[in-house]
Amino acid sequence: MIYQSIDYAARGRNILKDASLAIEPGSICGLFGGNGSGETTLIKLGAGMLSPDSGSVTIDGVSLPENVGGRYKRLAHLDQETFLPGSMRVDRLVDAVGARPYAVKHYPSQLMPQYVDTLSGGERRLLEVVIVLSLGRDFVLLDEPFTGVEPLLIEEMISMISAERAAGKGILVTDQYHFHVTDIVDSAFLLTDGHCDELDVSGDLGGELRNRGYLPEA
């Protein structure tokens, strides 16, 4: 999945300028950037929730359909905002979206009879990740999957995401909890002034992020 020369402006501000990155099958790509740098915008453009002013998003050299339904045949998207209906029971929800086998494997069984709106924020976020990953799409865009989630649930999320990589999925992930991302990525980009600058992941990625001014000096 390739973002090629993406330009996007909103409210008179150029958020993305000639931004390009590639998400390879069977890999995790990390996207880093300060507040307001455009990570969520880039993910929404890939998911079809926004349209670029110029540039393209392609899979296997083919531009993705403009309509979200057609686009989601190849990719899945985890938004920052919750998308789960609070009035449904967890077990009925996972049945409705066809996620039961995946959910039984990865989601706490004692939470299955509960209503979604009784879950904690972390439990709800884990359920969202379970549902998105259960769809079996070729590429997955994860926007802030770990934020506000307790460490044990984050460990389960990382295990799931790593397993999807091993199964051949291409995954783009951004999160302000950067230390959870730096340990699992195969490639990484830093959004700076609207551009995607590729980072060297062969060594100390945290050190490179400090050198680039994204993280404070140790």
N, C-alpha and C positions, 0 to 999 in steps of 0.2 A: 504494500500500500504506500503510495507516494503522494506527498504534498509537493506540488511544483510551483514555485514562484507565486506564492499567495500574497495578494494585497487585500487589505480590509481596513476600512475607515468607518468610524461611528462618532456622531456628535462632533464632527469637525476634527477628530483626532485620528491620525494614522496609527492603528494598533499593530498591524502586520504589514511588513514591506519586503516583498520578494522573499518570503519565508518558504524554505524548502526542507523537508526531512523525509526519510524512508523508514518504514517499519517492515522488517523482513519476516517472512514466515518462520515459525519456530524460534522466535526471539522476543525479548522484552526491551522496549525502547523507553528510556526515561526522559521526561521533559521537565526542565527546571526554569524558574523565572520568579522575579520578585512580584509583589502584589501589583496587579494591573498591567503586567507585562504581556498578557495575551494567551496564556496557556489554555484557559477555558474557552476562549474565542477560537483558538486553533482546533480544539477538540469538537466544538459545536459545528465548525465548518466541515470537518470530516464526517460528522454524523448527519449533516444536511439540515441542521436546525438554523444555520445561517448560510448565506450565499456569498462567495468571495467577489470582490470588485474585479479581480482578474486572477488568473492562475487556475490550477485544476487539482482535483484529487482523483487518483486512478488506482485500480487494482488490476494487475496483469496487463497494464497498458491501456485499459479501457476506462474511460471516465465514468464515475459513479452516477446513477440516475439522480435527477434533481428531486424526485419525490422520495420522501423518507421511507415509504414502504418498500420500494424497489431497492433502495440503498441497503436496508437492513437485511436483505437476503444474503449479503456478504459480510456484514459487520454487526457488532453489538456495541451499545453505548451505555455507560454508567454515568449519569449526570450527577452534579453536586446536589441537586434538589431531590428529595425523596419522590418516588413515583408509585409507591405501594398504597392500595386502598386500605385505610385504617379499619374499616368496618368488616373486613374479611378475616377468617381464621387462617393461620399460616398453612395448615395442611390443605385446606380447600384452595388456597391461592396457588400453592406449588402444583396441585393437580390441574388447576385451570390453565396454567402456562406450560404444562408438560415438564415440570422440573423435578418431579418426585424422585426418580432414581438418583439424581445428582444431590438433591436436598437430603435424602436419607443418609447419604454417604458423608455429607459435609455440615449438616445443620443439626444443632442439639435436639434430640428427640423430645425432651421435656417441654420444648417451646412450640412444638407442632400444634397442640390444641389451642394455643393462645390466639387472641385477636391481635392483629398487627399493631393497633394503636396502644396496646399494653406493653409492647416490647420497649426495651431501653434503646437509646440512640445507636449504640454499638450493635445490639442484636438485630435491629432493623437494617443497619448498613450491611452486616454480614449476609442477611437474607437477600438484599438487593444484589450483592456480588454473586451469591449462589445462583440467583435467577438469571443474571446476565451471562455468567459463564456456562450455564446449562444449555443455552440456546445453540451451542455448537457452531458458531459462526467462524469464518476464517480469520477475522481480525476483531480485536476488542479494544475499545477506547475507554479508559478508566480515569475519571476525573475525581480526585480526592477520595480514593477508597478507604484510606486509613484514618482520616481526620476524625477525632472524637471517639475513636474505638479503643477499647482496653487491650493491653498487650497480648493476652491469650487469644483473643479473636483476631488480632492482626496476624499472629503466627498462623492461624488457620487460613486466613486470606492469602498470605504469602505462599503457603503450601499449595493452595488451589491454583493460584496464578502460575506458579512454577510448573505444576502438572500440565496446565494448558499449553505452556510453552513446549514442554516435552512432547505433547501430542501434535505439535506443528502449528499452533496458533501464533499469529503475530499480535503483540500486545503493546499498546502505548499507555503509559501511566504517568500521571503527574500528581504530586501531593506535597503539601507544605511540610509534612513529616519526612523530610528529604532522606534521613538516615535509613528509613525502611526501603527507599527506592534505590539508593546507591549500591546496596549490597546485592541486588538481584538483576541489574540491567546488563544487557549485552551491547547496547549502544546508548548514547545519551546526547541531548542537545540542550543548550542554554539559550533562552529567548532574551536577546539584548537589542534594544531599540528597534523592535519589530522583526529582527532577523533571527534565524535559527543557526547558532554556532555549534558545530559538532565538537564533542568533548572526547578526550582520550580516556577510555575505560580500562585500558590495559594495566594501569597502575593505581595510584591513590586518587580515586575520583573525588572524594571529599576535599583533598588537597587542591585539586585543580579548580573546584568550585570556589574555594577560598581565594586562590590566585586570581580568579576572574571577578572577585568582588561579590559573589552571591552569598557566601558564608563569611562570618566574621573570622578574623585571625584567632587561632587557638591560643 
